[in-house]
Amino acid sequence: MNESQEKMNETQEIINENEIINGNSGSGGQPAEKTPRRKASFREFVSKNRKLLIAAAVIVLVIAVAVSVVLAALTPPGRYEFTFRKLKTGGLFGWKIYNYRAEFESQNNVSTFGAVHIDGRDALKISSESVNDARIYRELRVQPGAFYKITVSIKTDNVSEGAGANLSGYKMNGKAFSTNGTTDWRTTSVYLETLKDQKTVNISLGLGCYGSECSGTAYFSDLIIEKTSWEKIPEGTVTLKLVPTDYDSAQNAKGVSIWFKLLFVAVMIAAVGYCFFAAHRSDRSKEAPLAPVSEKNGKFGRADIIIVLIMTLITGLISFIGAGSTEGSPDTYWKPASAGEFVEVSFDEPKTLSRFVFFGGIPKSGSVKLQYFDEERGEFRDTSVKLTKEDIAFYRWGYKNISFTARRVRIYADSAGLWLNEVGFYETVDGNFVQAVPVASSIAYEFTETEDSGKPSNLFDEQDEVRVERSLMDSTYFDEIYFPRTAYEQIHGLSIYERTHPPLGKVFMEIGILLFGMSTFGWRFAGIFFGTLLVPLIYAFALKVFKKSFWAFTAAFLIMFDFMRLTQTRLATIDTYACFFSLAMTYFMYDYFTTKSYEVGFTRSLKPLFLSGLMFGLGAASKWTCIYTGGALAILFFIAKIREIFDVGAGRAYRLPDRQEKPKRSGKAGRLFGKGRLSGGGILSGSGSQQAELTAEPAKVCMGDYLLRNLLPTLLVCVIFFVIIPATIYVLSYVQYMPSNPNKSLLQIVIDNQKYMYDYHSKLDATHAYSSMWYTWPIMVRPIWYYVGYNVPAGMRSTISALGNPAIWWIGIPCIFGSSYLAWRNKDQRMAFFAVAYALQYAPWILVNRVCFIYHYFSAFAFSIFFIVYLLKELTDKKILHRAVVFVYLAIVLALFVIYYPVMTGLPVAQSYVDALKLFSSWSF
């Protein structure tokens, strides 16, 4: 068959196939007979696909129900109705209880809650025997940007003044109404307006409210919340807005600029990169056979001990003298247990009074007013003086100017709870205030004694301690109203007020209070003590780094006579502890960073890690800013280990001989891990000296053994040193929170407080006249003004401001860059270490958008001292500077310290002298 015939056959097959497809068949090309198709009926279709259709119907139904449920869940109900029907369990289904006295002061029997049936209706009953903030609350879904009408019936029985029986919001700003006294059932309506992005409200029914506690009994019934429209609200009605307490902060918080974020990233990359490559260059410079790669750190000698003792003694004298008084502040107190209580005092004769002074304890809700007896009318009359919680600051004298003549004066409680320790009266004689001391036997009072109310007579039992005006020697100032108060509360097992920082710093304050009493010197003692210890700590650190006593002395001298070291450590806050422990943890990490674990041995290499982790735990439990330094420790540790891996890989890693032998550049190999030795890549066991004799040739560290027996065990141990131990210290620091939180476990207390601290610091939207941005701190654009005393002679000034010594802070700026350059050129790893330590203390503030102050630079500044000393040392060693220049520089530092001493300590000096110290218009003294 030829090719053309094959093609014809293929074509015919295709034609035949097409005919079959088109319905044509048969021989001879005749069309096949078509079979007509019968259209299936709907009934047959249903019959054949019954199961399929049922399944589809079920699926559609399920989807419809699910969509309905979801839509119903997402759509807030248009009406809520609560009748408070009494349950068999006696509980309140769906409602949660807030009981301030029980939760924060362990007074579990002050208030009771329950559903009752009274006057033919179901009702909620809240009863408080003494003043309290007792509420129930419930979260309800609402529609954003909508209006709701809230109606509730209230009955009260002897409800004291204050917030009364009220409808408000739990953890929300806004209170609808309040009812006091004794009333029959009264139905009240209020209109609620939700915010544009608000999806829930926490409705609260209570007796008392935050900052305005009260006592008595209140009944609530028939609470109805229903959606309405703006047109249905009566004209002139002011709508209620229940705004979450952190709403404004969350809405108004300023984000960190993208440029600042990029700057932070650039700074950290630069610091870490510089540290790694500078340290690596240092290692590469020690490539001679058997040359120790570890750095030999300086150690204390007898002369160093004498120098340190003298410097520490002088620092202590400068810091402690004039820092406070050991005379105890007024301790006894009176807290009215109910409204109507009073204390009355009579003078020997009528006095023309010009000033009323008072000393407060822990600020509590309540109020008292000052009255005097009008002889003509024969009755007590109110004066313009009324003290509330806002007038009281913890352990601080306050005053009100008055003007009336009377022989009898009364302090009357408008509402219960205000905490006063002592009061006093002054009259003006020849233009000066003279105390009008009452006669103790003439004190009269009316009160109900309770376990913690104290006695009204306590207001006049310590009159020798009364001050016409507060001073730093007898009162708290600046943030001391927070931290000593917390220390006091921790000692006495009271509710903790200041919870924005971990507790350990306040525990240190407790030591001083227990030693010297609740006095200004007592609560400042621990801070001054740690501030004094900064001098020997930096001396030891500088001796380790620079190996010469002179340069250690120079570094200690700079911290000794810095302005902020004195000012900040004499103020009872926690920043001193943060600075101390930040330095301490890096002090020990420096040992690990500059030595090689394969040279000193695995076991010995763990000692500085343990001590560094211990200091980290103490620091983190004092203030969160120490966690920044913890980040530096992690970076430095991993750089150290990476360098060791490079050393092993490059053949620079040798083991030193045992401790009893002197290292020899071409001698015997030393130990790697304890008593074991590596020889030819293996471990030889045996005693130290005997095994040294067996190793005739030097042996390099084997990579496999290093990774398995050094790196991996070290990483595991670091989990213990830097995670488990610090976490244990941190958790245990909260033990003193337990008495005021009897219903919580220690772990739950810690977890709750971490959430609180994070929310506080991340959402804080406060402002302050003396706040400043991070980039202004080194040049001291805006110091923070802590204190001014008014009870000084005319033309004199007593003031305290926190700033740095210009000869140190300003010189430190170029020294950071100059030292870094010289260290790089000299292949010196020392400043590489401090580059990371300084950056991790300073750079994180670039990302902080809350209000900040110059004292936040305190810890970073301490590290900048090492850059100053390094540059001075290098320039002196290279004969560019004479050592006499260093002495001149130190003399300038000391002279400035002496000149500015009055504005660091509150020492009264002439106003003109203080004005002359202001180098910038932004400085306030």
PAMARVO-85261 format. One line per field, with one value per residue (C-alpha): x, y, z; residue in one letter. Coordinates in steps of 0.02 Angstrom, whole numbers, plus 50000, padded with zeros to 5 digits. Example, Ala and Ser with C-alpha at 12.3 -4.5 7.8 and 13.67 -1.06 7.14 Angstrom:
2
x	(50615,50684)
y	(49775,49947)
z	(50390,50357)
residu	(A,S)
***
This chain:
925
x	(50000,50072,50077,49931,49818,49855,49808,49642,49600,49638,49526,49382,49398,49384,49229,49147,49184,49105,48951,48931,48948,48821,48696,48728,48769,48743,48820,48831,48835,48647,48590,48543,48369,48357,48286,48180,48231,48092,48106,48111,47971,48004,47932,48054,48199,48150,48128,48300,48390,48292,48440,48543,48405,48375,48561,48564,48411,48489,48650,48555,48454,48610,48695,48541,48531,48718,48708,48560,48651,48807,48706,48611,48774,48850,48696,48674,48503,48388,48331,48401,48293,48356,48238,48366,48256,48325,48413,48420,48606,48585,48698,48673,48679,48788,48844,49017,49056,49182,49218,49359,49386,49389,49499,49628,49619,49565,49407,49290,49142,49117,48991,48863,48779,48623,48455,48306,48117,48060,47901,47829,47972,48135,48286,48474,48532,48702,48741,48901,48928,49068,49125,49168,49160,49042,48970,48908,48944,48907,48971,48834,48847,48790,48781,48915,48854,48682,48569,48498,48375,48421,48286,48308,48216,48317,48279,48406,48423,48543,48665,48805,48870,48983,48943,48790,48683,48726,48728,48898,49023,49151,49325,49238,49228,49055,48921,48735,48660,48675,48553,48597,48507,48347,48223,48076,48072,48115,48122,48256,48297,48455,48504,48666,48759,48888,49047,49070,49185,49110,49039,49021,48985,49012,48855,48884,48759,48840,48852,48999,49119,49305,49373,49202,49157,49003,48904,48721,48602,48540,48411,48403,48258,48188,48343,48293,48411,48329,48386,48307,48337,48399,48227,48148,48269,48184,48247,48386,48434,48621,48669,48787,48945,49029,49207,49338,49468,49608,49510,49584,49760,49734,49656,49777,49939,50067,50151,50339,50397,50457,50619,50646,50613,50740,50862,50842,50875,51027,51098,51077,51153,51298,51328,51317,51417,51552,51560,51578,51704,51808,51817,51856,51997,52064,52065,52149,52289,52335,52375,52549,52562,52493,52468,52324,52175,52093,52119,52204,52093,52156,52137,52126,52283,52308,52322,52160,52068,52128,52080,51908,51873,51920,51819,51668,51676,51684,51542,51436,51464,51420,51265,51194,51221,51065,50970,50832,50787,50784,50647,50491,50346,50176,50121,49955,49803,49616,49506,49323,49218,49058,48994,48957,49109,49215,49358,49353,49498,49496,49634,49674,49606,49531,49658,49661,49712,49797,49852,49786,49915,49887,49990,49911,49929,49873,49752,49577,49405,49307,49308,49321,49284,49350,49225,49241,49125,49034,49013,48878,48770,48814,48846,48984,49003,49087,49245,49302,49420,49367,49492,49465,49571,49646,49718,49810,49981,50064,50169,50177,50128,49993,49920,49771,49772,49627,49569,49452,49458,49397,49432,49353,49388,49312,49364,49202,49187,49071,49101,49202,49376,49494,49662,49745,49895,49913,49846,49900,49851,49956,49926,50023,50128,50235,50221,50278,50181,50175,50099,49940,49966,49803,49784,49770,49646,49523,49506,49329,49269,49129,49168,49136,49292,49332,49482,49574,49491,49611,49556,49514,49631,49775,49767,49841,49957,50118,50112,50300,50314,50193,50273,50206,50261,50335,50518,50620,50676,50501,50396,50395,50429,50407,50379,50413,50225,50220,50368,50387,50199,50212,50351,50239,50093,50203,50264,50087,50005,49892,49826,49968,49940,50095,50100,50180,50351,50409,50414,50598,50650,50519,50578,50749,50663,50580,50751,50786,50612,50631,50801,50762,50574,50446,50550,50627,50797,50719,50637,50787,50921,50925,50935,51079,51167,51158,51205,51361,51404,51410,51582,51671,51576,51638,51812,51819,51747,51871,52016,51964,51954,52101,52214,52286,52232,52245,52116,52003,52015,51972,51815,51757,51793,51679,51530,51568,51550,51413,51260,51130,51213,51189,51016,50937,51002,50939,50764,50668,50631,50691,50807,50961,50935,50912,51077,51171,51113,51137,51319,51337,51270,51382,51530,51521,51479,51638,51739,51654,51668,51854,51909,51894,51803,51915,52066,52001,51900,51714,51677,51772,51691,51519,51554,51537,51382,51299,51339,51283,51118,51092,51117,51001,50865,50883,50883,50732,50636,50676,50635,50594,50728,50855,50783,50865,51032,50979,50965,51144,51200,51122,51205,51375,51362,51322,51457,51580,51527,51532,51708,51759,51691,51793,51946,51925,51897,52048,52163,52188,52105,52230,52204,52308,52406,52335,52318,52474,52579,52625,52566,52706,52692,52771,52737,52609,52425,52307,52142,51980,51849,51898,52031,52008,52130,52123,52268,52260,52075,52034,52009,52140,52088,52203,52265,52317,52506,52529,52429,52523,52682,52600,52559,52719,52650,52525,52351,52221,52040,51938,51778,51674,51724,51700,51523,51472,51559,51568,51444,51292,51313,51343,51183,51086,51163,51121,50938,50955,51063,50969,50791,50750,50846,50792,50612,50617,50683,50553,50407,50466,50478,50287,50266,50218,50071,49989,49916,49813,49761,49708,49601,49741,49891,50064,50078,49910,49962,50120,50029,49894,50021,50123,49968,49933,50111,50115,49948,50001,50167,50108,49952,50013,49968,50017,50110,50231,50307,50482,50475,50604,50643,50780,50892,50901,50965,51154,51157,51037,50914,50779,50827,50686,50639,50603,50580,50567,50556,50454,50489,50654,50707,50668,50792,50845,50809,50798,50781,50825,50843,50908,51041,51215,51386,51420,51605,51555,51395,51450,51626,51552,51469,51629,51719,51598,51646,51830,51853,51762,51878,52037,51980,51948,52117,52204,52109,52048,51888,51855,51754,51661,51588,51532,51461,51329,51299,51276,51168,51050,51023,50996,50930,50767,50705,50698,50546,50459,50321,50260,50316,50502,50626,50811,50836,50798,50973,51053,51102,51165,51268,51358,51425,51481,51610,51713,51723,51788,51922,51975,52003,52099,52206,52244,52287,52397,52485,52521,52595,52463,52403,52505,52435,52424,52283,52184,52206,52148,51996,51954,51976,51847,51727,51747,51731,51567,51503,51540,51464,51303,51291,51151,51033,51065,51024,50902,51032,50963,51068,51037,50913,51040,51165,51038,50993,51176,51185,51056,51159,51002,50831,50756,50847,50735,50801)
y	(50000,50164,50325,50409,50261,50265,50449,50413,50276,50391,50524,50399,50344,50522,50548,50390,50444,50614,50532,50428,50581,50677,50534,50462,50278,50133,50074,50169,50333,50329,50427,50323,50332,50457,50398,50536,50587,50596,50742,50683,50751,50855,50715,50591,50713,50733,50547,50509,50647,50643,50614,50746,50874,50834,50855,51021,51082,51036,51125,51282,51277,51256,51400,51510,51469,51499,51666,51715,51668,51763,51916,51906,51890,52038,52146,52216,52189,52339,52311,52242,52210,52156,52119,52046,51896,51802,51642,51484,51507,51685,51746,51874,51786,51874,52014,52034,52111,52250,52270,52394,52362,52174,52173,52302,52312,52136,52202,52066,52108,52290,52265,52133,52100,51999,51985,52013,52028,52191,52295,52171,52181,52092,52200,52207,52252,52327,52368,52442,52458,52584,52685,52582,52576,52427,52393,52261,52280,52196,52217,52251,52260,52423,52498,52628,52807,52767,52828,52725,52762,52689,52675,52607,52615,52654,52653,52707,52690,52806,52824,52942,53086,53050,52958,52880,52751,52777,52713,52732,52639,52512,52564,52700,52887,52955,52944,52960,53008,52976,52967,52999,52994,52893,52887,52780,52699,52826,52790,52885,52892,52944,52947,52864,52914,52791,52841,52816,52666,52602,52426,52389,52477,52416,52467,52481,52494,52536,52616,52735,52758,52781,52922,52952,52808,52801,52689,52637,52526,52541,52442,52436,52365,52357,52410,52435,52488,52513,52589,52753,52895,53071,53142,53054,53131,53276,53446,53511,53338,53309,53136,53025,52957,52809,52818,52685,52757,52724,52785,52959,52893,52761,52887,53029,52931,52993,52861,52856,52934,52813,52913,52883,52698,52693,52790,52663,52520,52610,52646,52466,52396,52517,52477,52288,52289,52399,52288,52128,52186,52287,52137,52021,52135,52128,51938,51936,52043,51899,51765,51721,51537,51505,51691,51708,51786,51829,52002,52017,52130,52245,52191,52278,52311,52382,52560,52538,52484,52638,52754,52677,52688,52871,52916,52818,52901,53074,53033,52968,53126,53238,53135,53101,53272,53377,53240,53227,53220,53067,53145,53046,53127,53130,52949,52944,52984,53008,52941,52985,52827,52920,53093,53208,53163,53308,53363,53529,53625,53775,53905,53994,54153,54208,54196,54287,54141,54166,53991,53813,53675,53489,53332,53194,53008,52900,53004,52932,52987,53094,53275,53384,53567,53696,53784,53915,53959,54126,54192,54317,54188,54049,53924,53852,53931,53861,53938,53934,53789,53616,53475,53334,53196,53318,53424,53279,53219,53073,53127,53306,53465,53567,53734,53848,54034,54086,54243,54240,54265,54128,54036,53873,53787,53627,53506,53429,53274,53306,53127,52982,52922,53071,53025,53161,53137,53309,53486,53654,53837,53993,54175,54321,54420,54564,54494,54320,54159,54104,53939,53947,53791,53720,53655,53466,53455,53565,53447,53382,53262,53151,52996,52811,52710,52573,52461,52580,52750,52816,52951,53134,53186,53116,53274,53373,53250,53293,53482,53500,53427,53549,53656,53819,53764,53606,53583,53439,53400,53360,53315,53215,53309,53272,53084,53042,53049,52882,52772,52797,52778,52609,52558,52608,52509,52355,52361,52372,52252,52387,52402,52450,52616,52637,52480,52555,52482,52316,52308,52277,52460,52498,52349,52432,52589,52485,52445,52628,52656,52509,52573,52759,52767,52843,52999,53092,53017,52845,52836,52917,52813,52665,52774,52875,52715,52639,52806,52809,52632,52691,52765,52603,52507,52621,52624,52434,52431,52560,52471,52311,52402,52522,52422,52579,52653,52830,52801,52707,52857,52972,52874,52866,53052,53093,52997,53060,53243,53230,53335,53203,53070,53182,53250,53089,52978,53097,53085,52932,52858,52696,52763,52747,52559,52542,52633,52532,52361,52406,52443,52291,52167,52237,52237,52047,52022,52119,51975,51851,51962,51993,51817,51653,51510,51384,51465,51488,51326,51295,51296,51456,51543,51521,51628,51799,51738,51687,51853,51951,51857,51886,52074,52070,51990,52119,52260,52200,52178,52359,52445,52384,52494,52366,52249,52363,52320,52138,52153,52218,52069,51949,52037,52040,51858,51796,51904,51827,51651,51688,51757,51598,51494,51601,51578,51389,51388,51500,51398,51534,51435,51356,51300,51382,51276,51243,51388,51336,51350,51508,51516,51494,51550,51386,51276,51149,51154,51195,51130,51148,51089,51073,50937,50866,50914,50908,50825,50788,50827,50715,50737,50663,50644,50656,50776,50949,50948,50766,50784,50942,50840,50713,50845,50886,50973,51116,51065,51172,51168,51049,51124,50970,50964,51152,51148,50993,51023,51213,51306,51196,51176,51363,51403,51285,51360,51536,51487,51459,51614,51740,51672,51557,51648,51824,51764,51689,51850,51949,51841,51837,52026,52026,51929,52088,52113,51956,52028,52154,52021,51872,51796,51787,51675,51751,51704,51784,51943,51951,51919,52048,52179,52152,52186,52340,52407,52376,52462,52608,52641,52604,52712,52853,53017,53137,53300,53389,53562,53490,53341,53329,53228,53096,53190,53340,53245,53241,53430,53463,53574,53547,53498,53441,53554,53451,53571,53751,53808,53962,53974,54065,54245,54377,54382,54201,54044,53859,53750,53580,53538,53380,53406,53343,53419,53511,53466,53282,53274,53393,53322,53148,53180,53198,53070,52934,52956,52994,52842,52729,52786,52763,52592,52537,52599,52518,52353,52373,52282,52377,52522,52399,52325,52496,52545,52410,52444,52630,52605,52484,52606,52757,52703,52620,52791,52838,52724,52788,52913,52940,53086,53071,53165,53198,53076,52934,52965,52932,52751,52785,52931,52816,52714,52871,52901,52756,52839,52999,52908,52802,52956,53045,52890,52868,53051,53048,52886,52955,53114,53221,53279,53301,53216,53388,53426,53283,53359,53528,53443,53357,53523,53602,53459,53486,53676,53662,53539,53663,53808,53716,53627,53742,53703,53516,53511,53652,53750,53928,54056,54227,54234,54327,54184,54056,54164,54175,53985,53977,53950,53931,54011,53835,53799,53822,53835)
z	(50000,49946,50047,49954,49987,50174,50182,50094,50218,50367,50292,50269,50451,50508,50401,50467,50645,50616,50545,50700,50807,50704,50710,50535,50517,50401,50244,50087,50181,50217,50369,50523,50595,50742,50909,50988,51168,51300,51420,51601,51713,51870,51976,51903,51931,52113,52133,52062,52162,52324,52438,52352,52365,52549,52586,52492,52587,52754,52708,52656,52817,52923,52834,52856,53041,53063,52973,53080,53239,53187,53139,53302,53397,53306,53322,53498,53576,53569,53747,53911,54063,54234,54379,54500,54540,54690,54640,54744,54758,54819,54678,54542,54375,54247,54364,54442,54610,54646,54832,54861,55047,55024,54871,54923,55113,55163,55250,55192,55306,55262,55121,55073,54906,54863,54777,54892,54882,54962,54949,54826,54701,54665,54698,54717,54893,54931,55111,55185,55372,55345,55195,55043,54855,54831,54658,54539,54354,54189,54012,53884,53695,53619,53447,53408,53390,53462,53603,53746,53883,54052,54185,54361,54527,54684,54870,55002,55189,55282,55137,55187,55084,54939,54780,54863,54775,54594,54417,54335,54229,54290,54235,54136,54163,54194,54329,54291,54459,54645,54791,54973,55139,55162,55019,54962,54791,54657,54471,54377,54191,54103,53920,53865,53707,53641,53552,53366,53394,53556,53554,53741,53905,54082,54176,54363,54507,54669,54838,54831,54689,54656,54764,54847,54961,55072,55187,55210,55113,54935,54836,54646,54545,54368,54272,54090,53950,53782,53619,53572,53450,53466,53424,53574,53701,53795,53746,53856,53921,53937,53877,53977,53898,53982,53915,53956,54074,53950,53798,53789,53810,53676,53557,53587,53610,53488,53385,53366,53204,53071,53068,53253,53228,53089,53198,53337,53217,53146,53320,53375,53217,53231,53415,53394,53232,53306,53460,53361,53233,53357,53473,53328,53271,53448,53443,53273,53343,53462,53337,53400,53449,53623,53657,53783,53696,53862,53932,54100,54204,54340,54521,54689,54787,54961,54894,54797,54953,55047,54903,54886,55072,55079,54924,54986,55157,55080,54961,55105,55206,55059,55020,55193,55274,55257,55165,55294,55476,55587,55692,55657,55569,55657,55666,55758,55654,55644,55504,55536,55526,55483,55441,55587,55692,55752,55862,55952,56029,56145,56165,56327,56252,56085,55945,55779,55670,55502,55449,55468,55435,55419,55395,55292,55292,55146,55042,55061,55009,55129,55182,55336,55360,55481,55596,55731,55875,55856,56032,55981,55893,56011,55871,55762,55592,55438,55370,55189,55228,55172,55152,55029,54956,54832,54974,55055,55001,55087,55238,55181,55272,55188,55236,55211,55247,55359,55445,55595,55783,55897,56057,56003,55837,55771,55634,55572,55461,55314,55257,55322,55281,55264,55344,55449,55564,55642,55625,55693,55700,55681,55717,55645,55768,55703,55528,55577,55602,55784,55833,55935,56040,56110,56287,56277,56420,56326,56178,56151,56020,55961,55861,55835,55870,55745,55721,55605,55633,55765,55888,55854,55995,55892,55786,55931,56019,55925,55919,55936,55760,55680,55542,55474,55302,55231,55192,55124,55302,55365,55213,55054,54892,54707,54677,54858,54882,54790,54834,55023,55032,54946,55065,55211,55138,55111,55291,55360,55237,55163,54987,54869,54781,54673,54564,54409,54452,54526,54717,54760,54755,54886,54988,54999,55063,55198,55271,55302,55373,55492,55547,55565,55576,55458,55435,55289,55328,55347,55177,55090,55175,55055,54899,54971,55025,54851,54775,54883,54830,54649,54688,54741,54605,54466,54543,54538,54363,54297,54381,54293,54126,54133,54253,54335,54501,54434,54299,54419,54535,54389,54345,54526,54547,54401,54470,54644,54594,54465,54504,54465,54571,54722,54680,54618,54757,54892,54820,54877,54707,54626,54489,54599,54615,54427,54396,54526,54467,54284,54320,54431,54304,54166,54287,54298,54115,54071,54148,54034,53880,53896,53943,53850,53931,53843,53927,54104,54107,54093,54280,54318,54170,54249,54402,54317,54225,54388,54472,54319,54314,54500,54479,54330,54435,54574,54448,54350,54513,54555,54390,54216,54136,54196,54066,53936,54015,54015,53827,53823,53925,53800,53653,53737,53789,53615,53537,53661,53613,53426,53447,53536,53393,53273,53383,53380,53194,53160,53271,53400,53540,53662,53839,53974,54100,54272,54392,54489,54331,54240,54060,53934,53752,53692,53844,53892,53857,53998,54049,53958,54080,54262,54281,54106,53967,53782,53692,53508,53508,53658,53844,53961,54141,54289,54422,54369,54391,54343,54185,54137,54134,54017,53888,53802,53650,53641,53587,53503,53556,53450,53376,53414,53596,53613,53545,53643,53809,53819,53711,53736,53927,53943,53851,53964,54121,54059,54057,54244,54277,54170,54165,54311,54449,54396,54375,54549,54624,54528,54586,54768,54771,54764,54927,55019,54903,54972,55135,55035,54907,55014,54877,54748,54731,54721,54537,54497,54588,54483,54319,54355,54402,54245,54141,54244,54226,54039,54012,54120,54035,53858,53869,53981,53898,54036,54015,54130,54130,54153,54037,53898,53743,53742,53621,53739,53891,53859,53828,53974,53883,54014,54192,54304,54448,54604,54749,54803,54984,55027,55212,55185,55220,55091,54948,54980,54880,54927,54774,54700,54515,54433,54301,54263,54290,54126,54133,54129,54027,53889,53879,53871,53702,53597,53705,53653,53471,53504,53614,53492,53352,53453,53515,53337,53278,53426,53401,53580,53628,53790,53718,53607,53766,53830,53661,53679,53864,53832,53678,53765,53908,53798,53626,53686,53741,53557,53544,53701,53666,53844,53951,53994,54103,54106,54251,54130,54062,54231,54199,54022,54086,54208,54061,53968,54106,54038,53868,53950,54049,53900,53791,53929,53955,53770,53743,53898,53851,53678,53754,53671,53842,53999,54153,54231,54109,54186,54359,54293,54218,54382,54473,54355,54391,54578,54564,54469,54598,54737,54641,54602,54769,54835,54690,54712,54898,54935,55034,55054,54959,54885,54742,54636,54659,54598,54448,54398,54383,54244,54088,53980,53992,54000,54164,54316,54493)
residu	(M,N,E,S,Q,E,K,M,N,E,T,Q,E,I,I,N,E,N,E,I,I,N,G,N,S,G,S,G,G,Q,P,A,E,K,T,P,R,R,K,A,S,F,R,E,F,V,S,K,N,R,K,L,L,I,A,A,A,V,I,V,L,V,I,A,V,A,V,S,V,V,L,A,A,L,T,P,P,G,R,Y,E,F,T,F,R,K,L,K,T,G,G,L,F,G,W,K,I,Y,N,Y,R,A,E,F,E,S,Q,N,N,V,S,T,F,G,A,V,H,I,D,G,R,D,A,L,K,I,S,S,E,S,V,N,D,A,R,I,Y,R,E,L,R,V,Q,P,G,A,F,Y,K,I,T,V,S,I,K,T,D,N,V,S,E,G,A,G,A,N,L,S,G,Y,K,M,N,G,K,A,F,S,T,N,G,T,T,D,W,R,T,T,S,V,Y,L,E,T,L,K,D,Q,K,T,V,N,I,S,L,G,L,G,C,Y,G,S,E,C,S,G,T,A,Y,F,S,D,L,I,I,E,K,T,S,W,E,K,I,P,E,G,T,V,T,L,K,L,V,P,T,D,Y,D,S,A,Q,N,A,K,G,V,S,I,W,F,K,L,L,F,V,A,V,M,I,A,A,V,G,Y,C,F,F,A,A,H,R,S,D,R,S,K,E,A,P,L,A,P,V,S,E,K,N,G,K,F,G,R,A,D,I,I,I,V,L,I,M,T,L,I,T,G,L,I,S,F,I,G,A,G,S,T,E,G,S,P,D,T,Y,W,K,P,A,S,A,G,E,F,V,E,V,S,F,D,E,P,K,T,L,S,R,F,V,F,F,G,G,I,P,K,S,G,S,V,K,L,Q,Y,F,D,E,E,R,G,E,F,R,D,T,S,V,K,L,T,K,E,D,I,A,F,Y,R,W,G,Y,K,N,I,S,F,T,A,R,R,V,R,I,Y,A,D,S,A,G,L,W,L,N,E,V,G,F,Y,E,T,V,D,G,N,F,V,Q,A,V,P,V,A,S,S,I,A,Y,E,F,T,E,T,E,D,S,G,K,P,S,N,L,F,D,E,Q,D,E,V,R,V,E,R,S,L,M,D,S,T,Y,F,D,E,I,Y,F,P,R,T,A,Y,E,Q,I,H,G,L,S,I,Y,E,R,T,H,P,P,L,G,K,V,F,M,E,I,G,I,L,L,F,G,M,S,T,F,G,W,R,F,A,G,I,F,F,G,T,L,L,V,P,L,I,Y,A,F,A,L,K,V,F,K,K,S,F,W,A,F,T,A,A,F,L,I,M,F,D,F,M,R,L,T,Q,T,R,L,A,T,I,D,T,Y,A,C,F,F,S,L,A,M,T,Y,F,M,Y,D,Y,F,T,T,K,S,Y,E,V,G,F,T,R,S,L,K,P,L,F,L,S,G,L,M,F,G,L,G,A,A,S,K,W,T,C,I,Y,T,G,G,A,L,A,I,L,F,F,I,A,K,I,R,E,I,F,D,V,G,A,G,R,A,Y,R,L,P,D,R,Q,E,K,P,K,R,S,G,K,A,G,R,L,F,G,K,G,R,L,S,G,G,G,I,L,S,G,S,G,S,Q,Q,A,E,L,T,A,E,P,A,K,V,C,M,G,D,Y,L,L,R,N,L,L,P,T,L,L,V,C,V,I,F,F,V,I,I,P,A,T,I,Y,V,L,S,Y,V,Q,Y,M,P,S,N,P,N,K,S,L,L,Q,I,V,I,D,N,Q,K,Y,M,Y,D,Y,H,S,K,L,D,A,T,H,A,Y,S,S,M,W,Y,T,W,P,I,M,V,R,P,I,W,Y,Y,V,G,Y,N,V,P,A,G,M,R,S,T,I,S,A,L,G,N,P,A,I,W,W,I,G,I,P,C,I,F,G,S,S,Y,L,A,W,R,N,K,D,Q,R,M,A,F,F,A,V,A,Y,A,L,Q,Y,A,P,W,I,L,V,N,R,V,C,F,I,Y,H,Y,F,S,A,F,A,F,S,I,F,F,I,V,Y,L,L,K,E,L,T,D,K,K,I,L,H,R,A,V,V,F,V,Y,L,A,I,V,L,A,L,F,V,I,Y,Y,P,V,M,T,G,L,P,V,A,Q,S,Y,V,D,A,L,K,L,F,S,S,W,S,F)
***
